[in-house]
Amino acid sequence: MANEIIYQGRSSESLSSNIKADLFNPDGTVNATAIALAEVGTTYVFRGDFPASQPAGEYYVRVYDSGAPTVILGQGPMGWDGAKEITLLDVSISRKLLQNDTVTDPSNGSVTVLDDDDTTFMTATAYNDAGTVTPYDGTAGVNHRTDFS
């Protein structure tokens, strides 16, 4: 396990040894603090190790400058499987989910993420209600989406 926490920094932060990350549990309690993030060359990309002792689950990462700890540089969720490092496949899937076109079809309640060549990459079912009783039909907003498969 190495370099799983990644922060895309700013040019003004280059060569800083003060970039740290805190790890939080889903309920907001602090899990680990002051995880050192080191810059990869002079790229403004900082990486640090996820604590190996942590079980698989969802966590939240907050990045800050330890010289000014009240200034948050970035934060967000992080899924952890307990062992696996981030792979190029993980990055590719994440990029597609975040960048590629997503089509919601009210005729059948489907949500489709398109692949880079505009073919179907992943699909899910959308629902008007959070309880997944009423499939999305275009008359109200999507309030629940099942896992993509």
QUIJOQUI-V623984 format. One record per backbone hydrogen bond with DSSP energy under -0.5 kcal/mol. NH is the residue of the N-H (numbers start at 1). CO is the residue of the C=O. Records with the same first field share a line. If there is no record, write none. Layout:
NH: CO  CO
This chain:
5: 48
6: 4
7: 46
9: 7  44
13: 10
14: 11
16: 13
20: 18  64
21: 35
22: 62
23: 32
24: 60
25: 29
26: 58
28: 25
31: 23
32: 23
35: 21
36: 34
37: 19
38: 47
40: 45
41: 39
43: 40
46: 7  44
47: 38
48: 5
54: 51
57: 80
59: 78
60: 24
61: 76
62: 22
63: 74
64: 20
65: 68  71
66: 18  64
68: 65
69: 66
71: 68
72: 70
73: 63
74: 63
76: 61
78: 59
80: 57
91: 87
92: 88
93: 89
94: 90
95: 91
96: 92
97: 93
98: 94
99: 95
100: 96
103: 112
105: 103  110
106: 104
108: 105
109: 105
110: 105
111: 124
112: 103
113: 122
114: 101  112
115: 119
118: 115
121: 113
122: 113
124: 111
126: 109
127: 144
128: 134
129: 134
132: 129
135: 133
136: 126
143: 127  141
144: 127
146: 125
149: 123
